[in-house]
Amino acid sequence: MEPIKVLFICMGNICRSPTAEGVFNSVIADKGTADQFVVDSAGTHAYHVGEPSDTRAQQTAKRRGVDLSKIRARKVNTNDFEHFDHVLAMDADNYHLLLAASPEQYHHKIALFLDYASNSSGQDVPDPYYGGANGFEHVFDLVEDASQGFYQTVMKTR
């Protein structure tokens, strides 16, 4: 069986999307299904290509048992739309940028990540970059919730 290929997207790929990559990798490892997935993250902008995740994101994740230290920022590219089965945007702005950047035949793969959350009334994972540590905690909470929901949804089709 082919692995399910998942790509998490935010603007710079140093806060939200690497957190989602790390958390989702933790979810699938805990459930014993890591071999059934390929997980990555990227940004719609090239501001931080090659850089590690924001230290505040790494610290928040580490306190919760998730390691982001090996993740390096990259920019989404046109091959990603063909390669990945699910391209999950952290917010509406990046969702629309992904639709504009991708061939129409791949639009069905692009979704808002929080559409899978059970405890969120919004569609956007807020960007914590210009805020304090509490913003990173909130992002982690949202990402954990959406990761569980996404996992359950995807595994129903397996």
C-alpha positions in Angstrom: 0.0 0.0 0.0 1.3 3.4 -0.9 2.1 5.8 2.0 -0.2 8.8 2.5 1.8 11.9 1.7 1.0 15.0 3.8 2.5 18.5 3.4 1.8 21.2 6.0 2.1 24.8 4.8 2.4 28.2 6.5 4.1 31.4 5.4 7.8 31.0 6.3 7.9 27.4 7.5 9.5 28.2 10.8 6.5 28.3 13.3 3.2 26.7 12.4 3.9 24.2 9.7 7.0 22.6 11.3 5.0 22.4 14.5 2.3 20.5 12.5 4.9 18.3 10.9 6.4 17.4 14.3 3.1 16.9 16.0 1.6 14.8 13.2 4.8 12.7 13.1 4.4 12.2 16.9 0.7 11.1 16.4 1.5 8.5 13.7 4.5 7.2 15.8 2.3 6.8 18.9 -0.3 5.0 16.8 2.3 2.7 15.2 1.5 3.9 11.7 4.5 6.0 10.9 5.4 3.7 8.0 2.1 4.5 6.3 2.9 8.2 5.9 5.4 10.6 4.4 5.2 14.0 6.2 6.8 17.3 5.4 6.3 21.0 5.7 7.0 24.1 3.6 6.3 27.8 3.3 4.6 29.9 0.7 7.4 32.4 1.0 11.2 31.9 0.9 12.0 34.2 3.9 13.7 31.5 6.0 14.8 28.7 3.5 17.4 26.5 5.2 16.8 27.8 8.7 15.6 25.8 11.7 12.3 26.2 13.2 11.8 29.3 15.4 13.4 28.6 18.8 10.1 29.4 20.6 8.3 26.8 18.5 11.1 24.3 19.3 11.0 25.0 23.0 7.2 24.7 23.1 7.3 21.4 21.2 10.2 20.0 23.3 8.2 20.7 26.5 5.4 18.6 25.0 7.6 15.8 23.8 8.0 16.7 20.2 11.3 17.3 18.5 11.5 19.9 15.7 15.3 20.3 15.7 15.9 18.5 12.4 13.3 20.4 10.4 14.6 23.1 8.0 12.5 25.6 6.3 11.8 25.3 2.6 9.5 26.9 0.1 6.7 24.9 -1.5 7.4 24.1 -5.2 5.2 23.0 -8.1 6.3 19.4 -7.8 4.8 19.3 -4.3 1.2 19.6 -5.6 1.7 16.4 -7.7 3.7 14.5 -5.1 1.6 15.0 -1.9 -1.9 13.6 -1.4 -2.8 16.3 1.2 -1.5 19.9 1.2 -2.8 21.5 4.5 -2.7 25.2 4.9 -2.5 26.8 8.3 -4.6 29.8 7.3 -6.9 31.2 4.6 -4.2 33.5 3.2 -1.8 30.6 2.6 -4.7 28.5 1.3 -5.4 31.0 -1.4 -1.8 31.4 -2.3 -1.5 27.6 -2.7 -4.6 27.6 -5.0 -3.1 30.4 -7.1 0.3 28.6 -7.3 -1.0 25.2 -8.2 -2.5 23.7 -11.3 -6.2 23.4 -11.1 -6.0 19.6 -11.3 -4.5 19.5 -7.8 -6.8 21.9 -6.0 -8.7 19.0 -4.5 -5.6 18.2 -2.4 -5.5 21.6 -0.8 -7.4 22.2 2.5 -7.3 24.2 5.6 -5.8 22.2 8.4 -8.2 23.5 11.1 -11.1 22.0 9.1 -10.0 18.8 10.9 -10.0 20.3 14.4 -12.8 19.4 16.8 -12.3 22.2 19.3 -11.7 25.2 17.1 -14.3 27.7 15.9 -11.9 29.4 13.4 -10.2 28.4 10.2 -6.8 29.9 10.8 -4.0 28.7 13.0 -2.8 32.2 14.1 0.8 33.1 13.3 2.7 33.4 16.6 5.9 34.9 15.1 5.4 38.4 16.4 3.8 37.4 19.7 5.0 35.9 22.9 5.3 32.3 24.2 1.6 32.0 24.8 1.0 32.2 21.0 3.2 29.2 20.5 1.3 27.2 23.2 -2.0 28.1 21.5 -0.7 27.0 18.1 0.5 23.7 19.6 -3.0 23.1 21.1 -4.7 23.8 17.8 -2.2 21.6 15.8 -2.6 18.7 18.3 -6.4 18.8 17.9 -6.3 19.1 14.1 -3.7 16.4 13.8 -5.9 13.9 15.7 -8.9 14.8 13.5 -6.9 14.6 10.3 -5.5 11.2 11.3 -8.9 9.8 12.1 -10.3 11.1 8.8 -7.5 9.8 6.7 -7.4 6.4 8.4 -11.1 5.9 7.7 -10.2 5.7 3.9 -7.4 3.2 4.4 
